[in-house]
Amino acid sequence: MGVKTLTLFAFSSENWQRPRAEVRLLLDLFRRTIRREIDSMHANGVRLSFIGERSHFSDALRREMSKAEEKTLGNDALSLVIAIDYGGRWDIVEATRRIARECAAGTLSTDEIDESHVGRHMALSQFGAPDLFIRTGGERRVSNFLLWDLAYSELYFSDELWPDFNDESLANAIEWFAQRQRRFGRLPQAVAPGG
């Protein structure tokens, strides 16, 4: 379908507020899934990357994540980005901290800070902003996901629950996206005569 980067919101920074047993189960499932799927991903040319705050995870899970990233680093068929212990506000705060450290070190003046500079410090910066955001489950919000990066993304909302969102569902979302006229704040393109 031409998708080069797929970013999945696996575990938000707010998910720590769920019951401890559920969190433990989710993180164990995550670790087992990485271990079970990494060879297949690597064989299919998938580059696996993780964004989010890793310090809350066990050493074993952090090692598993790092090993998976290292193993798939040279792959280029698809970049699969997993947002885990991630929040859009956290991302903006972290970018702000990095920029503040540059200013404090004297390597950056406040006059040099612009959108481009901030964007380079966001967690998703090496992959670029998403063209299409898909939200399943009937919710009509972004839920603290990629707040900076979604500024000009097309937002597609589906009533299907995530486990039911299949190949046909994805094809429908991409077909919807293909019909959108992306303007990035500009006026719509004039329709050519006869077009």
N, C-alpha and C positions, 0 to 999 in steps of 0.2 A: 504493500500500500504506500510505499515511499516514506515511511516513518523512519527517521534516523536516530531520534532520541525519544525515549519514553521515560517519564518520571512518575513514580508511584509513591503515594503518601501512605507508608506502611504503619507508622506509629508517631503520633504527634507528641509534642512536649506536654500537652494536657492529658495524654493517656496515662501518665503516672498516677493520676488521681483515681483511676479505676481500682477495684479490689486487688490486693497484692497477689492473690492466687491467679487471677486472670492475667495480670501483667507478667507474672512468672511463666505462665502457660504460653502467652503470646511470644515472649522473647525466646523461650525454648523452641517453639515451633519455627521461629525465624532462623535460629541457629541451625536447626536440623534441615531446613529448606535450603539454606546456603550450601551446606555440606552435600546434600543430595543432588542439587541442580547445577553446581558449579562446573562439573566436567562437561555436561551437555551444553551449557551456555558457552563455554570456551570453544568446544568443537563447532558451534554454530557462529562463531565470530562475534559474540556479544561481549562488550566491555561493561563490566559491573562496577558501579561507583556508589558511594553512600554519602549523603549530606545530612548534617545534624550534629547534635552534641553527643559525642561518644563517651565522655567521661563518666556517665552514669551507668554504663554497661560493665559487665564482668570482664576481667582480663581475657577469659576464654572467648567470649563473644567478640571482643575487639580484635583478638588475634585472627579469628575466623574471617572477619570482615576484611582485615588487611591482606590476608592470604588470597582471598577471592579477588580483591582489587589488583594485587600484584600479578596474579595468574592471567588475568584478562586485559591487562593494561594495553597491550599492542593490538587488540581486536578492534575492528572498525565496521562490522556489518550493522550493528545497532549498539547505541549507548543506552544501557539500562541504569537509571539513577533511582536509588531507593532513598526516600526521605524517612529517616528513623530518628526518633527523639528530636524532631524538627518542628519549628514554628516560624512563621513569617516574621513575627515581631522579634523573636530571638535572632533571626538572620540579620535584620536591620540593625539591631543593637550590636551584634558582633562586628558587622562592617564598620559601624561608627567607632567602636573601640580600636579597630585596626588603623583607621584613619587618624584617630586622636593620638595613637602611638607614633605615627609618622610625623604629625605636627610637633609632638613633644620632642622627638629626636632631631627636629630641624630639617628633615628631608622633604617636607611638604609645607607649603604655606596655606593658610586658610583660603586665600584668594584662588588657589589652584583646585580647590574642591568643586567639582561639578558633577552632573548626573553620570557622566561616563566614568569618572573616578570612583564614585560610590558603587556603580554597577560592577566594576572590576573586583570589588571586595565581597560581593554577594556569593552565597554558596553555590549557586547554579551558573556562575559567570563563565566557566569554561565551556558550557554547553549551549549558551544562548537562551533567550527568553522563549517560553513555549508559544507556539502559534495557536494551539487549541488546548483548552482546559475542559476536561470531562468530569462531571460530578454525578455520581450514581446515588441511588437510594431515595430519590424524591426531594432531597434537600436543595435549597436555592441559595447557597452561600459558599464562600471559598474556605471557610473554617481555618483561618490563620495559615493558609498554604501559599507560599510564594508571593507574598503581598507586593513586593517590589517588582517581581518578574511578570506578574499577570497584568500589568498596566494596559497593554494593548493586545492581550490574548483574546481570542473568541471564546466565550463561555457557553458550554453545552451542558444542559441538565437532563438527566434521564431518571425516570421513576423506577427503573430496574435496580434491584439490589446488586451489589458487586459480584456475588457468586453467579448471578444469572446473566451478567453482562458478557456476551460471547462475541464470536467473530462477526456475526451479522450485526450486532449492536454497534461494534466498532466501525464497521463499514458504513452504517447509517450515520454515525457521528462524523465520519470523514467526508461523506457525501454532503451532509449539511454544511460542513466547513468549506467545502469546495464552492458552494453557492454564495458564500459571504464575500462582500467587497471590503477588503481591509484598507482603511484610509489613514490610520495612525494620526488622527486629528486633522487631516486635510479634507477639502471638499470632495464629494464624489466625482469620479471621472466622468467626463461628458461622454454620452453614448454616441459612437460614430454613426453617420448617416447610413441607414439600411442595416444597422447592427442591433 
